[in-house]
């Protein structure tokens, strides 16, 4: 019986193509690092450190710790004194990127419907961004943490693995004490959202973006738009999801 719904964020609850978003994000980040830290090659180091973090699933170290350890080695800077400086970036310059994202009206309606029916909600976004960046994007999506009491929001600070590792989904389920068969994963990314979650035994709903083709009709529990998912939930679809015996 479904008790928890996991939602991806970008291109699921928020219209935000990473192909468009990341170049502008990195340009802002480099400008900020140049002004504040006087570091000219910050973004290449960020990319290398992110790769190290993405490959690591050590449960003894958070993604945040892995990332900053790699940055320290690459740039030989004392980031114990400078990490906090990036809070100002995410509270300020980062919000310039809101204009290249799209709010989906159905997102807030869907989240409210889930809460009305008593489901606990996890924002299962790939935990490569800090909490402030994730909270900003949730606000842009019209589903802010100030309004909704999410069970968990995954961020670089509180997770020990990233998508598509199944360790990421295992950690979520362990944190919220939920069995795989009691959870539904909703996301647009087949390889990061659907395959690993389904492989662990979660039910899945693939957000089918325009001009995309369903890779495997037998894998997700269902697929379609946010609006179609909202209609399904309001019609009692989640109560019908059971593990085959």
C-alpha positions as CSV (number, residue, x, y, z in Angstrom):
1,X,0.0,0.0,0.0
2,X,1.5,3.3,-1.0
3,X,2.4,5.5,2.0
4,X,5.1,7.8,0.4
5,X,5.5,9.6,-2.9
6,X,9.0,10.6,-4.0
7,X,9.1,13.5,-6.5
8,X,12.0,14.5,-8.7
9,X,12.3,18.3,-9.0
10,X,13.8,19.5,-12.3
11,X,11.5,18.8,-15.3
12,X,9.1,17.1,-13.0
13,X,7.7,19.7,-10.5
14,X,9.7,22.5,-12.2
15,X,10.3,23.1,-15.8
16,X,14.0,23.3,-15.9
17,X,16.2,21.7,-18.6
18,X,19.7,21.1,-17.3
19,X,21.0,21.8,-20.8
20,X,19.9,25.4,-20.5
21,X,20.2,25.8,-16.8
22,X,23.7,24.5,-16.1
23,X,25.7,26.8,-18.5
24,X,24.1,29.9,-17.0
25,X,24.4,28.6,-13.5
26,X,28.1,27.9,-13.9
27,X,28.7,31.3,-15.5
28,X,27.1,33.0,-12.4
29,X,29.0,30.7,-10.1
30,X,32.4,31.5,-11.8
31,X,31.7,35.2,-11.7
32,X,30.9,35.0,-8.0
33,X,34.0,32.9,-7.2
34,X,36.2,35.3,-9.1
35,X,34.8,38.3,-7.2
36,X,34.7,36.7,-3.7
37,X,37.5,34.1,-3.7
38,X,39.7,35.5,-6.5
39,X,39.7,32.0,-8.1
40,X,39.7,32.0,-11.9
41,X,39.4,28.2,-12.5
42,X,36.6,27.5,-10.0
43,X,34.1,25.9,-12.3
44,X,36.5,23.3,-13.9
45,X,37.3,22.3,-10.3
46,X,33.6,22.1,-9.4
47,X,33.0,19.8,-12.4
48,X,35.9,17.5,-11.4
49,X,34.8,17.5,-7.7
50,X,31.2,16.8,-8.8
51,X,32.4,13.8,-10.8
52,X,34.2,12.4,-7.8
53,X,31.1,12.9,-5.6
54,X,28.9,11.2,-8.2
55,X,31.0,8.1,-8.2
56,X,31.2,7.8,-4.4
57,X,28.6,6.0,-2.3
58,X,30.6,5.8,1.0
59,X,27.9,5.8,3.8
60,X,30.5,7.3,6.1
61,X,30.8,10.6,4.2
62,X,28.1,12.9,2.9
63,X,28.1,14.2,-0.7
64,X,28.9,17.6,0.8
65,X,32.0,16.2,2.5
66,X,33.2,14.3,-0.6
67,X,32.7,17.3,-2.8
68,X,34.5,19.8,-0.6
69,X,37.3,17.4,0.1
70,X,37.9,17.1,-3.7
71,X,37.7,20.9,-4.1
72,X,40.3,21.3,-1.3
73,X,42.7,19.0,-3.2
74,X,42.1,20.6,-6.6
75,X,42.5,24.2,-5.5
76,X,44.6,24.0,-2.4
77,X,42.4,26.5,-0.6
78,X,41.1,26.6,3.0
79,X,37.4,26.1,2.2
80,X,36.7,25.6,5.9
81,X,36.8,29.4,6.0
82,X,35.1,30.1,2.7
83,X,32.3,27.5,2.2
84,X,29.8,29.7,3.9
85,X,30.5,32.5,1.5
86,X,28.4,30.6,-1.1
87,X,25.3,31.0,1.0
88,X,25.2,34.5,-0.2
89,X,25.4,33.3,-3.8
90,X,22.4,31.0,-3.4
91,X,20.4,33.6,-1.6
92,X,21.3,36.2,-4.2
93,X,22.8,35.7,-7.6
94,X,21.4,32.2,-8.0
95,X,17.8,33.6,-8.1
96,X,18.6,35.2,-11.5
97,X,18.1,31.8,-12.9
98,X,14.4,31.7,-12.0
99,X,13.6,33.4,-15.3
100,X,14.8,30.4,-17.4
101,X,12.6,28.0,-15.5
102,X,8.9,27.3,-15.9
103,X,6.3,26.9,-13.1
104,X,3.9,24.1,-13.7
105,X,0.5,25.0,-12.2
106,X,-0.3,21.4,-11.7
107,X,2.7,20.9,-9.4
108,X,1.2,22.7,-6.4
109,X,-2.2,21.2,-7.1
110,X,-0.6,17.7,-7.1
111,X,1.4,18.2,-3.9
112,X,-1.7,19.5,-2.1
113,X,-3.8,16.5,-3.3
114,X,-1.1,14.1,-2.0
115,X,-1.1,15.8,1.4
116,X,-4.9,15.9,1.5
117,X,-5.0,12.1,1.0
118,X,-2.4,11.6,3.8
119,X,0.6,10.6,1.9
120,X,4.1,11.7,3.0
121,X,6.1,13.4,0.4
122,X,9.9,13.3,-0.3
123,X,11.5,15.7,-2.7
124,X,13.9,13.2,-4.3
125,X,16.0,15.6,-6.4
126,X,19.6,14.5,-7.3
127,X,21.5,15.7,-4.2
128,X,24.3,17.6,-6.0
129,X,23.1,21.1,-4.9
130,X,23.1,22.6,-1.4
131,X,19.9,23.0,0.6
132,X,19.6,26.7,-0.3
133,X,19.6,25.9,-4.0
134,X,17.0,23.2,-3.7
135,X,14.8,25.3,-1.6
136,X,15.0,28.1,-4.1
137,X,14.0,25.8,-6.9
138,X,11.1,24.5,-4.9
139,X,9.9,28.1,-4.4
140,X,10.2,28.7,-8.1
141,X,8.1,25.6,-8.7
142,X,5.4,27.0,-6.4
143,X,5.9,24.2,-3.8
144,X,8.1,25.9,-1.2
145,X,9.3,24.2,2.0
146,X,7.7,27.2,3.9
147,X,4.3,25.9,2.8
148,X,4.7,22.1,2.6
149,X,5.9,19.8,5.4
150,X,7.9,17.4,3.3
151,X,9.1,14.2,5.0
152,X,12.5,14.7,3.4
153,X,14.2,17.0,0.9
154,X,17.4,15.4,-0.4
155,X,20.4,17.8,-0.7
156,X,24.2,17.6,-1.0
157,X,24.4,18.0,2.8
158,X,22.1,15.2,3.9
159,X,22.8,12.4,1.4
160,X,25.6,9.9,0.9
161,X,25.0,8.9,-2.8
162,X,23.5,10.5,-5.9
163,X,21.3,9.3,-8.7
164,X,21.3,6.8,-10.4
165,X,22.9,4.7,-7.6
166,X,20.4,2.5,-5.9
167,X,22.2,3.5,-2.7
168,X,20.5,6.9,-3.0
169,X,17.0,5.3,-3.0
170,X,17.9,2.9,-0.2
171,X,19.1,5.8,1.9
172,X,15.8,7.6,1.4
173,X,13.7,4.6,2.3
174,X,15.9,4.0,5.4
175,X,15.6,7.6,6.5
176,X,11.8,7.6,6.4
177,X,11.4,4.0,7.4
178,X,9.4,3.0,4.3
179,X,9.4,-0.3,2.5
180,X,10.0,-0.1,-1.3
181,X,6.6,-1.5,-2.1
182,X,5.0,1.3,-0.1
183,X,6.6,4.0,-2.2
184,X,6.0,5.6,-5.6
185,X,8.8,7.4,-7.4
186,X,7.7,10.2,-9.8
187,X,10.3,11.5,-12.3
188,X,11.2,12.4,-15.8
189,X,14.6,10.9,-16.1
190,X,14.4,7.3,-17.2
191,X,18.0,6.3,-16.1
192,X,18.1,8.3,-12.9
193,X,14.5,8.1,-11.6
194,X,12.7,5.2,-13.1
195,X,15.2,2.4,-13.6
196,X,17.0,2.5,-10.2
197,X,13.8,3.0,-8.3
198,X,11.9,0.2,-10.1
199,X,14.9,-2.0,-9.7
200,X,14.6,-1.7,-5.9
201,X,10.9,-2.5,-6.0
202,X,9.3,1.0,-5.8
203,X,6.3,1.7,-8.0
204,X,7.2,4.4,-10.6
205,X,5.5,7.1,-12.6
206,X,7.4,8.4,-15.6
207,X,6.8,12.0,-16.5
208,X,6.7,11.9,-20.2
209,X,8.0,15.2,-21.6
210,X,6.9,16.4,-25.1
211,X,8.6,14.6,-28.0
212,X,9.8,11.7,-25.8
213,X,9.2,8.1,-26.4
214,X,8.5,5.5,-23.7
215,X,11.6,3.3,-23.6
216,X,9.9,0.3,-22.0
217,X,6.2,0.0,-21.4
218,X,6.6,-2.8,-18.9
219,X,8.8,-1.0,-16.5
220,X,6.9,2.0,-15.0
221,X,3.7,1.5,-13.2
222,X,2.3,4.3,-15.3
223,X,3.4,7.3,-17.4
224,X,2.1,10.6,-18.6
225,X,1.9,14.2,-17.6
226,X,1.6,15.9,-14.1
227,X,-2.0,16.6,-14.9
228,X,-2.7,13.0,-15.7
229,X,-1.0,11.9,-12.5
230,X,-3.1,14.4,-10.5
231,X,-6.2,12.9,-12.1
232,X,-5.0,9.4,-11.2
233,X,-4.4,10.2,-7.6
234,X,-7.7,12.0,-7.2
235,X,-9.5,8.9,-8.7
236,X,-7.9,6.5,-6.2
237,X,-5.2,5.0,-8.4
238,X,-2.6,4.8,-5.6
239,X,-4.9,2.5,-3.6
240,X,-4.9,0.1,-6.5
241,X,-1.1,-0.3,-6.6
242,X,-0.2,-3.6,-5.0
243,X,2.7,-6.0,-5.4
244,X,1.9,-9.0,-7.5
245,X,2.0,-12.3,-5.6
